[in-house]
Amino acid sequence: MNRIKTFLGILVVAFAISCEGPQGPPGLNGFDGLDGLDGLDGQDGINILGQVLEVEGTFEAANDYSIFFEFPQSIEVFESDLVLVYILFEQTDDPDGGDPIDVWRLLPQTRILDQGLLQYNYDHTFLDVSIFLESDFDLSTLPAGDTDNQIFRIAVVPAEFGTDNGVDTSNLNAVMSALELDVNSIDKVSLD
């Protein structure tokens, strides 16, 4: 009986060892899976981590008619990011009788005044934004409505956002919609 058990044990071990052999050829490539929630194959997107800030400041001779804003450490700006600055240009009446509607314009913006041409312009680095006035006349002759308590929105978005997705970057509402941001998510900073 022991010989039969030993013989069967040797057969089982020999059978198990003989099942291994050289690796076979690779199988066929699988099909691309479905993207999206509805099972529809969609386009791959880009990672958009944009932010919008609102700053308020006054242009005066003491600051050389410029407003300087340094990005806080809570906002990471890369050299390749697109930095867009919009000015609150005017407000119009709501036809339904609600609050006035803000009209935002992308800088630079040029105004034709009695004194000459006035331009609101900006430049930026990945550390800061400088918004400044340029003109062909003495800026000290500007009325307070053109210099005091001016409101700007600064949008920081990845470079791919402005070139690859067809969003009209001259329209602040379109940019905020594409970033899935609403007015309540905008940090407001007063520089005065």
Secondary structure, DSSP 8 states (H G I E B T S, - for coil): -HHHHHHHHHHHHHHHHHT--S-------------STTS-----------EEEEEEE---GGGTTEEEEE--TTS---TTSEEEEEEEEEEE--TTS-S-EEEEEES-EEEE-SS-EEEEEEEE-SSEEEEEEEESS-GGGS-HHHHTTEEEEEEEE-HHHHHHS---TT-HHHHHHHTT--GGG-EEEE--
